[in-house]
Amino acid sequence: MFRYTKLTLLREVGLWALALLFLAPFYFLVTTALKPDTELFTTSALAPPTSPDFSNFVDVLTATGNSNVVMGLVNSLIITAGSIVGLIALGSITGYVISRSTRRWSKGAYYLFLIAIILPGQLGAVPLYMGARALGLTGSAWGLIVLYTGMLLPLSIFLYANFFRGLGTDYEEAATIDGASKSQIFSKVVFPMMAPATGTVTIFAGLIVWNDFFTSLIFLGGSANQTLPVAMYYYIGSLVSQWNSIFAIVIVSMIPILALFLFAQKRFIQGFSGGLKG
Amino acid sequence: MTATMQPKSEAAEAPRRGRRTPGAGQNTRSRGRGLEFGHWWWALPGIALVFAIHYVATGIGGFFAFTNWTGIGSFKITGWANFEAIFKDPTKVGALSNTLFLAFGSVLLGNIAGLVIALGLNRVLKTRYILRTLFFMPVVLSPLATAYIWKYIFDFDGPLNAFLTAIGAGDQAKPWLADPQWAIWTVLVVLVWSSTGFAMVIFMAGLAGVPVEVEEAAAIDGANLWQRFRNVILPAIRPAVAIATTLGIVQGLRVFDPIMALTGGGPAGATETLATQVYKQAFALGNFGGGAALALVLAAIILIFAVLQQRLTRSNPED
């Protein structure tokens, strides 16, 4: 009975209209970024540029100092990749142990991670900053990787732990019979099986770390190792209502994540809905 | 940012699941033997890191909620004075009501929009996957970038006013973000825009689990569209509703980045929320004790609503 009827076509057309309206902000983003300074205030905000101009993008990519976008891009990549590696390594093994162990402490640890996700970050931010400074973790990409790993670890552990709950121990038993050691079982049998959970962790953690502004603003404060959002923030801070330049850097900052999303959109969306169903 | 809270509902649900159905095979078999295929100390680095970064830091922060510490130097323990000050300060009480308004407003509108789109995309549509991708796009953008785009749209010389002028409603044009009455609605629009795609995806996953036969049977029995939605689809996607709303509420209560980039809490505190106030008190105004107290209040509110929400949406008979 669910056939493609005229009504379905109407629904499809309606949704396309809605989608175009919904994505109108992207139209303004692109058209404004392509306007040269002279057109910015003379043309209507709704109109596309009469003579599109890429000089705003050149300005953005050649900016130096605090707002060095290319540096920010590289730093963001390093920090995001490092945090993802840390979260996969620590999250998978911790999630595995606490979901497989039947000892009482493992349930306690589970709640420890559960509550950690709800605690608002601001409460611990100042003590954390002082601790990180004492340990020499501020101002460097390494420090931020450690911080992000710690901050997002409860999330990662949960995704892994919930994945294990639905998994029998047959493969582990078989590997034991074949004479594998405990660490071999984990690295050669268990870890490869967790690929879906690893995918979800990568997407969540990657998105959060890549887009995060507040943490890197505080913990990288003043150093040359700015991340992309911070570089964008400083760059925009020096502009007043120069929306063409502002939007050029906004576009540059969102291209990597948007490209990745469009490339792997199925995986992204499955990660989001799948990670939630547990 | 949207993703930050994802596992929360899952978190809240998982241990309960574990308690109610303890015998999912291996649990019972290895009970008493602890961990069979690993070493317990493998979990130590993870536990230590979470303990230090979340509990020790938050604990210290929580302690300072009861002091008059400025962030540097010495301090005195002042008991509940910081909390009393919160409820006497109209800005902070305003921040509290703004926070609740934005959290509930964005959850309600974002979820309704997400559900409507998900229902629209459900089944037989030829381009449903392209449309799904398009509607989901705002979710992957950074809150900072999103806020800058909308800041321009709501700018006095921006597209919204240009549009109003173009359709002959130029007298309605106003500086939206600087208008104390309208500023909070602009924030709400931005929050809904960036969360709709997320709700949609959750609902689409939920809808995919509704068997076609049941829907067909209801249709053959003469149930109209609304009855089919109310009696067949809605009960089936209840878990999806629970997840999407809980995450939305928790996420909405913490809203920070978009507000800082859009309005900075202004004009005249009209869009101030608990999270922006915590930041301003603790980091900008050198009132760390007061900021910590406010953060504690925020934490308590988040906890209460997260638990409440779980209870409400999960109280179905077979649970």
Interface residues (C-beta under 8 A of the other chain):
Chain A: M1 F2 R3 Y4 T8 R11 E12 G14 L15 W16 L18 A19 F22 L23 A24 P25 F26 F28 L29 T32 F41 S44 A45 L46 L90 G91 I93 T94 Y96 V97 I98 R100 S101 T102 R103 S106 K107 A109 Y110 Y111 L112 F113 L114 A116 I117 I118 L119 P120 Q122 L123 G124 A125 V126 P127 L128 G131 L147 T149 G150 M151 L153 P154 L155 I157 F158 L159 A161 N162 R165 G166 G168 T169 E172 A175 T176 K182 I185 F186 V190 F204 L207 I208 W210 N211 D212 F213 F214 I218 P229 M232 Y233 I236 S241 W243 I246 F247 V250 S253 M254 I257 L258 F261 L262 Q265 K266 F268 I269 F272 S273 G274 G275 L276 K277 G278
Chain B: M1 A3 T4 M5 Q6 P7 K8 S9 E10 A11 A12 E13 A14 P15 R17 G18 A24 G25 Q26 N27 R29 S30 R31 G32 R33 G34 L35 E36 F37 G38 H39 W40 W42 A43 P45 G46 I47 L49 V50 F51 A52 I53 H54 Y55 V56 A57 T58 I60 G61 G62 F64 A65 G71 I117 G120 L121 R123 V124 L125 K126 T127 Y129 L131 R132 T133 L134 F135 F136 M137 V139 V140 L141 S142 P143 L144 A145 Y148 I149 W150 Y152 I153 D155 D157 G158 P159 N161 A162 F163 A166 W193 T196 F198 V201 I202 M204 A205 V212 E216 A219 P239 I243 L247 V250 R254 F256 D257 A275 V278 Y279 A282 F283 F288 G291 A292 A295 L296 L298 A299 I302 L303 A306
